[in-house]
Structures are given as C-alpha cells and as structure tokens.
Amino acid sequence: MKSKIKVLFFLAVLLASQTVISQNNIIDEIVWVVGDEAILKSEVEEYRKEMLMQNQRIEGDPYCFIPEQLAIQKLFLDQAKLDSIEVQESNISRELEYYVNNYINSIGSVERLEEYFGKRLSAIREDLREQIREQQIIQSVQQKHFGNIQLSPSEIRQYYNNLSQDSLPFIPTTVEVQIITAEPKIPLEEIDKVKARLREYTDQVNSGEREFSTLALLHSEDPSAIQGGELGFMSRSGFVPEFANVAFALNDPKKVSNVVETEYGFHIIQLIERRGEMANFRHILLKPKVPKESLDTAVVRLDSIRAGIMDNRLTFDEAATYLSADKDTRNNKGIMVNNTQGSPNAGTPRFALNELNQDIAKIAGEMKEGEISQPFLMLNDKGRQVAAMIKITNRNEGHRANINNDYQIIKQMAENARKQKLVDEWLQKKIEKTYVRIDPEWRKCEFRYSGWLR
C-alpha cells in the first residue's frame, strides 16, 4: 500500500507527469515527495478510511492533514534507517490480530470490511501489518530520541500553575475494587459432550469431509471464528501455556491436535505455517454450558462468604486470598489492576467506570466507598460465567484535575508537553534538511509545520 519509489524513478516520473501510468491506464497520482519517498493519492485515501474506521479525529481538511502526517512518518522512518532500528514480528502479529478483530467487529462482517476497503481480507491484513510495523518503528525512534524526559516537582508545579482552568482535563469518576469470585461446577457429562463434538469435527477434517476453517466459521466460540479460526503469526509467548504446548508440537498442517483444555474452554488446533519461532494456527473453541443450578450454587457460596465478612469472622482481604477462584487477583488480596492500554490509570488499581468489566461496572457505579456488593453473575475476561462479589476500597468522584489529587496525571501532561516541544524542534530541523516537493493542487493548505513549501 505504501509504495517505495526510488530517487531516479520518481524524478523521471515527476519530469514527465504527476501520474503513475501502466499500459495507458491511470493507476495512481504522486501528491508529495519527501526525500526519496513518494506519497500517493491512494495512500492518502486509504489512511483517511482507516482513521474513520478507528474514529480518530481529523484536524481540518483531511487532504491537508493526512499528507502532512504521512510526510512526518517518512521523516521518522528515515531516521530509523540511520539508527538501525528493528521491531519484533511477534509484537506486530499480536497488534495486527487486535486491529483486524476490531475492524471486523465494528463494521459487522468480513464481507463488509472487504467492500469498505475494496480488497480481500488477506490484502487488508498485509497492509495493516506494514502500517503496524512502521508505527512501532516510529515509536522506537521517538523513545530513543525523546523517551527519557524527567521533570522535577518544581517544573511540574510551574507547568500546572501556567495552565488555565479550561486546559485542565476533567477526570471521570474512578474506583478501586477488590473482587472475590466463585466458579460454577460444570457437570462431567457437559464436558464430555463438548469433547465429543470436537472429536467429531476432527474426524470430518481428517476424512476430507469438511475444511477446518469452515467448521471454525460455523461452530467456534472464539472471535477468530470469523477468520475461519485463524490466529495469525505469533510466538509461543502469545498463547496460554496449555495451548502453546500442544500447538507448537504440531508439524503436519494436515493433522488436527487432540482436544486441549485451557481457561477459555476446549480447543482443537491445526497448524497453518511455521516461520522460525513464529507460527500461524487455526483453532476451534467450544465452551461447556453452565447449568443454572451450578450458577445458583456459586452465588450461595459467595453469600455465605459475605455473611462471614459482615459478621467479622474474616476480612475481605482474607476471603479474597484464600477463598476466591480468581487467580489474577487472589495473590493480591483481591485487588484488581487496570490493564487498559493507553489509560492514565494503567498499571494502577484505579479504574474509570468504562475501563471495568461491563458487569462489574454496573454494580460498582452505584456503590459507595467501603461498601461490599451482593453476589452477582458476570462474564469474566476469559468469556466464562462466574459468580462475583466486589468491595469498593476507594472512590474518587469526577472533577477537574488538580495537582494535589491527580499529580501523576499532571506530571504526564507536563512530560508530554516537553516531549512534544522537542519533537516539534527536531521535525522542523529535519524538514529544512530534506527534499520536499508537493503537487501544486495539494499546496493550498495551512500546515502545522513550516518549511514544506519551497
């Protein structure tokens, strides 16, 4: 998608025409040239569609804003070559799957996504892979040159004092939550039923009666079902251990694994391709159905634990440590940690309500600090139904940020402002030293940085 056109080629093209031509058919138009890289009209249009897909803000005219953003990217990529920066394929693959799944979920189907971009899903994936690679390279360049910014408390306070009240962000209500869960017992006959279905699918694949991808599309309960169960290239560390141990033991793409149990449910796996330490698999996930009686029993168990806490026979901390089924929190006294990417609360016990599990947020939103909820049913992050009970250990109502209550947020704002100032100065110097040519039809813009127009 992002064509690489070398110096001699594009100079020849620019002298002859501003249009790339093949067999007398107009294919594309060069709108900017930055150093030895061309920016094509199709590239701008594709970037615009992706920004709309991701609900990203476009500042002003997209046909001014987007080419400048692409030009800035090319300046950073040029610096990456000088710095010999590379990124790990495993990180690219994980992010690729996240974006592809989000795209499909937001637009509704693979077919509609292909129609939106005018290309097959395989081509969309390859374009996205290249974009993600470039984004990660750019992030590495920025980290190397501008990542070590540390401001003193006096500098942070001076930054805060110079801000107008209107410039301070509104901090939504946040809560800190402890949780205790109880997992319902799944009857052995239900587990046997799920395993039997998976073995039946294996027989159908092995006999040539059905394709694995077709069965995944029709029956898998994993989001990857819409891609025929395909997970994309990832390293062993990208999977839970039980899955990885079986998947990476596969050598023949025609074979299907035995049934594998993980915290998500039961799987069968098929190898698609292996590339060194990376591999691409398909899988079918089935989750045993939990009977209502088992859910009721789990709720009654938590009721009993809650009664013990309220009667001071044990503390919430003790119950969360010794009685909770939630392995992610029970070693931390039930304290939940925010893992929301990009959140100012990431890595802390603080959650905005929209960062919590949806079922927990409904309960937590109405609770006061120190209050313990009644047991309720929730769908955990593994997609399994469990009974849960929460305690609000801290609640901070929505407010304008202030340096006393929100020092870390103000600190982050101050460091981001300093970083942006350094980036702006670096880019301005880079623009002055780089060959830039803009098509006359694309020059009537108010650009963020000066020096593009020569």
Legacy VTK file of the C-alpha trace (Angstrom):
# vtk DataFile Version 3.0
C-alpha trace
ASCII
DATASET POLYDATA
POINTS 454 float
0.000 0.000 0.000
2.770 2.420 0.916
4.810 2.234 -2.269
8.571 2.722 -2.107
9.686 4.655 -5.192
13.407 5.248 -5.510
15.021 8.574 -6.372
15.860 8.063 -10.031
12.457 6.559 -10.764
10.302 9.246 -9.215
12.433 12.100 -10.551
11.916 10.724 -14.040
8.205 10.409 -13.383
7.955 13.923 -11.976
9.670 15.361 -15.021
7.244 13.595 -17.312
3.991 13.597 -15.406
2.461 13.631 -11.955
0.628 10.390 -12.697
1.959 6.816 -12.494
0.859 5.068 -15.719
0.830 1.399 -16.754
-0.462 0.162 -20.116
-2.139 3.540 -20.731
-4.353 3.144 -17.631
-4.089 5.703 -14.828
-3.173 3.810 -11.646
-2.266 6.489 -9.135
-1.037 10.009 -8.597
2.050 11.210 -6.710
0.950 14.093 -4.491
4.006 14.577 -2.245
7.657 13.555 -2.415
9.646 13.525 0.838
13.332 12.674 0.471
13.374 9.563 -1.717
9.813 8.521 -0.786
6.574 9.264 -2.643
3.143 9.757 -1.093
0.366 8.572 -3.393
-3.197 9.836 -3.602
-4.442 6.290 -2.936
-2.298 6.186 0.198
-3.966 9.358 1.488
-7.412 7.963 0.758
-6.656 4.650 2.476
-5.316 6.485 5.542
-8.500 8.574 5.648
-10.692 5.451 5.599
-8.677 3.869 8.390
-8.928 6.987 10.549
-12.697 6.999 10.067
-12.829 3.274 10.893
-10.953 3.915 14.160
-12.989 7.071 14.959
-9.786 9.123 15.009
-10.012 12.888 14.834
-9.025 14.523 11.536
-7.939 18.108 12.128
-9.295 20.304 9.347
-9.123 19.315 5.682
-8.172 15.609 5.503
-6.334 16.207 2.222
-4.053 18.663 4.022
-3.807 16.997 7.424
-3.217 13.414 6.216
-0.405 14.062 3.666
1.476 16.050 6.314
1.071 13.185 8.801
2.359 10.725 6.206
5.296 13.024 5.448
6.151 13.192 9.159
6.063 9.394 9.329
8.531 9.186 6.456
10.924 11.538 8.266
10.856 9.270 11.321
11.299 6.147 9.161
14.311 7.765 7.521
15.791 8.353 10.976
15.082 4.705 11.865
17.333 3.614 8.975
20.124 5.810 10.340
19.565 4.352 13.830
19.304 0.740 12.513
16.050 0.244 14.425
14.110 -3.004 14.034
10.970 -4.366 15.709
9.856 -7.858 16.738
7.496 -9.727 14.427
5.679 -11.256 17.418
4.658 -7.787 18.643
3.462 -6.850 15.153
1.378 -10.042 14.884
-0.331 -9.516 18.243
-1.281 -5.945 17.367
-2.401 -6.999 13.882
-4.894 -9.506 15.269
-6.227 -6.889 17.677
-6.856 -4.382 14.859
-8.311 -6.917 12.413
-10.770 -8.228 15.005
-11.764 -4.684 15.987
-12.294 -3.710 12.346
-14.484 -6.735 11.672
-16.490 -6.259 14.872
-17.052 -2.551 14.217
-18.185 -2.970 10.595
-20.098 -6.211 11.107
-18.540 -8.816 8.820
-15.502 -9.720 6.724
-17.511 -9.118 3.544
-18.442 -5.557 4.569
-14.837 -4.843 5.567
-13.616 -6.038 2.158
-16.233 -3.882 0.449
-15.245 -0.827 2.528
-11.555 -1.075 1.573
-12.134 -2.546 -1.893
-9.793 -5.503 -1.356
-9.673 -9.004 0.099
-9.083 -9.589 3.800
-5.646 -11.061 3.085
-4.600 -7.805 1.370
-6.072 -5.707 4.205
-4.069 -7.773 6.707
-0.820 -7.294 4.778
-1.390 -3.529 4.503
-2.154 -3.330 8.218
0.915 -5.405 9.053
3.131 -2.928 7.191
1.450 0.036 8.882
1.833 -1.502 12.331
5.496 -2.275 11.615
6.064 1.372 10.656
4.154 2.634 13.699
6.270 0.507 16.025
9.472 1.646 14.316
8.399 5.287 14.726
7.602 4.682 18.396
11.078 3.187 18.841
12.686 6.239 17.201
10.716 8.571 19.472
11.594 6.503 22.533
15.293 6.616 21.638
15.445 10.351 20.992
12.722 11.745 23.270
11.832 8.963 25.714
14.000 9.919 28.673
12.187 13.041 29.843
12.181 13.576 33.594
10.872 16.776 35.140
11.465 17.926 38.681
8.486 18.530 41.037
9.079 22.288 40.757
8.954 22.112 36.922
5.715 20.110 37.095
4.173 22.602 39.520
5.272 25.526 37.306
3.634 23.811 34.305
0.437 23.355 36.335
0.408 26.975 37.524
0.732 28.222 33.929
-2.305 26.223 32.752
-5.691 27.881 32.507
-8.561 26.173 34.317
-10.120 25.316 30.957
-6.950 23.460 29.920
-7.188 21.029 32.811
-8.797 17.719 31.846
-11.963 16.506 33.517
-11.125 13.372 35.479
-14.058 10.934 35.384
-15.160 9.098 38.490
-12.651 6.388 39.370
-12.897 3.454 41.751
-10.522 0.942 43.283
-12.022 -2.527 43.505
-11.373 -5.794 45.309
-13.040 -8.917 43.935
-13.884 -12.447 45.060
-15.196 -14.965 42.537
-16.658 -18.461 42.687
-16.594 -20.672 39.610
-19.666 -22.840 38.963
-19.091 -26.569 38.742
-19.578 -27.878 35.216
-21.114 -31.387 35.065
-18.838 -34.063 33.644
-21.468 -35.035 31.060
-21.404 -31.457 29.650
-17.607 -31.574 29.323
-17.847 -34.987 27.627
-20.441 -33.591 25.217
-18.118 -30.715 24.199
-15.135 -33.035 23.730
-17.259 -35.396 21.616
-18.274 -32.525 19.311
-14.635 -31.510 18.870
-13.610 -35.104 18.099
-16.416 -35.245 15.535
-15.034 -32.101 13.850
-11.559 -33.709 13.858
-12.936 -36.796 12.109
-14.659 -34.628 9.485
-11.380 -32.808 8.726
-9.282 -35.971 8.671
-11.751 -37.708 6.325
-11.774 -34.721 3.955
-15.499 -34.232 4.501
-15.121 -30.623 5.764
-12.428 -27.952 5.864
-11.167 -26.961 9.324
-11.726 -23.267 8.500
-15.368 -23.919 7.536
-16.051 -25.743 10.798
-14.377 -22.913 12.758
-16.512 -20.323 10.988
-19.698 -22.256 11.747
-19.036 -23.525 15.266
-16.098 -21.859 17.072
-16.984 -19.633 20.036
-13.797 -17.567 19.702
-13.700 -14.148 17.928
-11.274 -15.716 15.426
-14.190 -17.773 14.051
-14.909 -15.005 11.558
-11.413 -15.629 10.072
-12.004 -19.371 9.933
-10.287 -19.781 13.291
-7.002 -18.294 12.029
-4.951 -16.580 14.752
-2.112 -15.017 12.755
1.643 -15.413 13.281
2.613 -15.344 16.945
5.360 -16.700 19.152
4.820 -19.251 21.907
4.548 -16.454 24.495
1.448 -15.114 22.729
-0.623 -18.107 23.893
-1.585 -19.570 27.250
0.851 -22.415 28.119
-1.638 -25.288 27.683
-2.455 -24.111 24.152
1.154 -23.336 23.202
2.497 -26.721 24.364
0.154 -28.592 22.026
0.128 -26.108 19.137
3.927 -25.840 18.812
4.251 -29.628 18.886
2.295 -29.813 15.599
4.402 -30.373 12.466
1.928 -31.517 9.803
-0.640 -28.936 8.530
-2.926 -31.835 7.586
-3.159 -33.081 11.182
-5.522 -31.854 13.892
-4.463 -31.799 17.536
-6.079 -33.731 20.353
-8.618 -31.807 22.448
-6.887 -29.167 24.601
-8.362 -27.630 27.751
-7.471 -24.041 28.707
-9.055 -21.413 30.927
-11.066 -20.320 27.867
-12.655 -23.714 27.217
-11.780 -26.684 24.965
-9.912 -26.434 21.639
-8.722 -28.384 18.646
-5.811 -26.842 16.723
-4.425 -27.030 13.193
-1.013 -25.744 12.083
-1.101 -23.439 9.037
2.552 -22.367 8.716
5.673 -22.038 10.838
8.339 -19.343 10.368
11.195 -19.869 12.787
9.929 -19.081 16.293
6.633 -17.790 14.869
3.663 -19.887 13.791
0.146 -19.396 12.472
-2.620 -21.701 13.710
-6.340 -22.249 13.317
-8.417 -23.416 16.232
-11.986 -24.185 17.201
-13.051 -23.194 20.721
-16.108 -24.633 22.460
-17.221 -23.619 25.949
-19.215 -26.014 28.125
-22.653 -24.668 29.041
-23.050 -23.899 32.727
-26.338 -25.149 34.242
-28.399 -22.642 36.215
-28.153 -24.875 39.281
-24.356 -24.579 39.250
-24.544 -20.790 38.948
-27.028 -20.647 41.831
-24.714 -22.776 43.961
-21.771 -20.425 43.244
-23.887 -17.422 44.275
-24.942 -19.177 47.520
-21.270 -19.881 48.287
-20.449 -16.168 47.954
-23.489 -15.299 50.068
-22.023 -17.430 52.824
-18.607 -15.757 52.497
-20.216 -12.315 52.568
-22.111 -13.192 55.745
-18.816 -14.202 57.358
-17.244 -10.874 56.393
-20.188 -8.844 57.661
-20.094 -10.781 60.994
-16.343 -10.032 61.312
-15.452 -13.728 61.245
-12.992 -12.970 58.436
-11.909 -9.934 56.409
-12.477 -9.289 52.708
-8.682 -9.466 52.255
-8.574 -12.935 53.804
-11.548 -14.191 51.814
-10.062 -12.883 48.559
-6.688 -14.509 49.323
-7.868 -17.941 50.462
-11.370 -18.446 49.039
-11.514 -16.617 45.684
-11.293 -18.551 42.402
-9.827 -15.522 40.589
-6.162 -16.455 40.119
-5.285 -12.999 38.712
-6.177 -11.205 41.955
-6.165 -13.668 44.852
-2.401 -13.262 45.425
-3.005 -9.514 45.735
-5.829 -9.652 48.308
-8.379 -9.423 45.504
-7.172 -6.011 44.300
-7.891 -5.522 40.592
-5.193 -3.869 38.444
-6.051 -1.731 35.418
-4.523 -3.181 32.227
-6.306 -0.837 29.800
-3.826 0.165 27.082
-3.292 3.920 26.861
-5.195 4.670 30.059
-3.613 7.143 32.511
-4.671 4.597 35.157
-2.865 1.658 33.503
-0.770 -0.328 35.957
-2.644 1.049 38.977
-5.693 -0.185 40.954
-7.657 2.844 39.744
-10.389 2.371 37.098
-12.692 4.755 35.309
-16.062 3.011 35.207
-15.821 2.450 31.437
-12.487 0.641 31.942
-14.050 -2.005 34.186
-15.612 -5.253 33.093
-19.122 -4.299 31.947
-20.848 -6.470 34.566
-18.652 -5.112 37.372
-19.155 -1.508 36.221
-22.953 -1.812 36.518
-22.582 -2.764 40.191
-19.608 -0.516 41.088
-21.229 2.596 39.613
-23.903 2.602 42.331
-21.662 1.693 45.282
-20.082 3.849 47.969
-16.530 3.655 49.284
-16.150 0.763 51.738
-19.348 -0.962 50.568
-19.457 -4.690 49.738
-21.800 -5.779 46.963
-24.278 -8.620 46.966
-23.060 -11.598 44.885
-23.814 -11.268 41.157
-23.136 -13.148 37.931
-20.584 -11.851 35.441
-18.782 -12.851 32.260
-15.057 -12.780 33.029
-12.277 -11.780 30.625
-11.946 -15.421 29.541
-15.579 -15.402 28.391
-16.755 -17.700 31.196
-19.669 -17.104 33.577
-18.731 -16.848 37.245
-20.292 -15.532 40.451
-18.592 -12.434 41.875
-18.662 -10.071 44.815
-16.794 -6.744 44.982
-15.725 -4.157 47.526
-15.064 -0.502 46.694
-11.897 0.416 48.575
-11.620 3.911 47.122
-13.969 6.150 45.120
-12.909 9.464 43.609
-15.780 11.437 42.071
-15.374 13.203 38.723
-13.593 16.571 38.908
-11.231 18.958 37.152
-7.660 17.694 37.527
-5.693 19.274 40.349
-2.103 18.775 41.408
-2.983 17.514 44.878
-5.289 14.636 43.849
-4.024 13.987 40.321
-0.280 14.585 40.481
0.571 11.652 38.186
-1.819 12.924 35.501
-0.404 16.476 35.718
3.120 15.001 35.619
2.252 13.023 32.490
0.764 16.132 30.861
3.904 18.159 31.653
6.240 15.471 30.318
4.129 15.029 27.170
4.239 18.794 26.573
8.029 18.820 26.935
8.339 15.797 24.648
6.102 17.415 22.006
8.237 20.561 22.116
11.392 18.522 21.479
9.691 16.536 18.690
8.498 19.772 17.033
12.007 21.249 17.127
13.535 18.036 15.753
10.973 17.802 12.936
11.448 21.420 11.952
15.185 20.851 11.510
14.571 17.600 9.650
12.143 19.285 7.232
14.675 22.010 6.437
17.304 19.379 5.505
15.002 17.122 3.449
13.996 17.385 -0.203
10.220 18.025 -0.359
8.010 18.502 -3.409
4.230 18.956 -3.244
1.897 18.810 -6.240
0.517 22.316 -6.973
-3.059 21.082 -6.393
-2.110 19.962 -2.851
-0.243 23.089 -1.746
-3.233 25.239 -0.715
-3.105 24.211 2.934
-2.277 25.567 6.359
0.288 23.049 7.537
1.252 22.524 11.168
4.967 22.782 10.349
6.605 25.422 8.191
9.151 24.623 5.515
7.162 22.112 3.445
6.513 24.662 0.685
9.677 25.626 -1.212
LINES 1 455
454 0 1 2 3 4 5 6 7 8 9 10 11 12 13 14 15 16 17 18 19 20 21 22 23 24 25 26 27 28 29 30 31 32 33 34 35 36 37 38 39 40 41 42 43 44 45 46 47 48 49 50 51 52 53 54 55 56 57 58 59 60 61 62 63 64 65 66 67 68 69 70 71 72 73 74 75 76 77 78 79 80 81 82 83 84 85 86 87 88 89 90 91 92 93 94 95 96 97 98 99 100 101 102 103 104 105 106 107 108 109 110 111 112 113 114 115 116 117 118 119 120 121 122 123 124 125 126 127 128 129 130 131 132 133 134 135 136 137 138 139 140 141 142 143 144 145 146 147 148 149 150 151 152 153 154 155 156 157 158 159 160 161 162 163 164 165 166 167 168 169 170 171 172 173 174 175 176 177 178 179 180 181 182 183 184 185 186 187 188 189 190 191 192 193 194 195 196 197 198 199 200 201 202 203 204 205 206 207 208 209 210 211 212 213 214 215 216 217 218 219 220 221 222 223 224 225 226 227 228 229 230 231 232 233 234 235 236 237 238 239 240 241 242 243 244 245 246 247 248 249 250 251 252 253 254 255 256 257 258 259 260 261 262 263 264 265 266 267 268 269 270 271 272 273 274 275 276 277 278 279 280 281 282 283 284 285 286 287 288 289 290 291 292 293 294 295 296 297 298 299 300 301 302 303 304 305 306 307 308 309 310 311 312 313 314 315 316 317 318 319 320 321 322 323 324 325 326 327 328 329 330 331 332 333 334 335 336 337 338 339 340 341 342 343 344 345 346 347 348 349 350 351 352 353 354 355 356 357 358 359 360 361 362 363 364 365 366 367 368 369 370 371 372 373 374 375 376 377 378 379 380 381 382 383 384 385 386 387 388 389 390 391 392 393 394 395 396 397 398 399 400 401 402 403 404 405 406 407 408 409 410 411 412 413 414 415 416 417 418 419 420 421 422 423 424 425 426 427 428 429 430 431 432 433 434 435 436 437 438 439 440 441 442 443 444 445 446 447 448 449 450 451 452 453
